[in-house]
């Protein structure tokens, strides 16, 4: 069994572990755009499972896996909505932060340090929903992660990937703008060579048995300092897939 692990990337985010839940810290952009991403994901889940969103804990009974969960910024909000959530990552420090925050908020999430490929081998077709946010551009073999995701998903499951498009605009916005000029994230966070075009991600996913259902872009307005979901996938984008039966 092979795994795709980049120790330098793991160490990079581990060094920032104590800032995961600081809304004004190094992960401020994640805190800024997480609400719109979670809204997008939960709307898709709601429609699929015919859930009543106006009810509390409306994700109750939905088994969710968050791959590359970091400090739990996606995992915990989904669990707060009633879902049974498992978060996996290869960084021990972020997982420790995630576990402590879960205890502090009394929002139960199971956090595990394990490679995605190993977890897929141990738990095939287990999850109703799988999220993999801002991870693919930080691993040496994104296709391996995508195949692991497909193995972990139940037939008919919803799968969500988000990453950065390999375009000049993405380099300008994510690296020159966000890292060098606005200092929204630490310099060196991103490598444009590892950005992924949507067509390539879709090709890998279809090879693994996933069918694309929707796409959306995530854009930042420096004047309003707000993120919105739209049709512009030229920088940050999200793809929604369904696991074929």
NORGIFEN-V330026 format. One record per helix or strand. SS is the DSSP state (hx for helix, st for strand). FROM is the first residue (numbers start at 1). LEN is the number of residues. If there is no record, write none. Layout:
BEGIN
[[SS	FROM	LEN] [SS	FROM	LEN]]
END
This chain:
BEGIN
[[hx	7	8] [hx	17	3] [hx	28	22] [st	63	5] [hx	75	6] [st	84	6] [hx	92	14] [st	110	4] [hx	116	7] [st	127	7] [hx	136	3] [hx	142	11] [st	153	12] [hx	168	14] [hx	192	3] [hx	198	10] [st	210	12] [st	226	5] [st	236	8]]
END
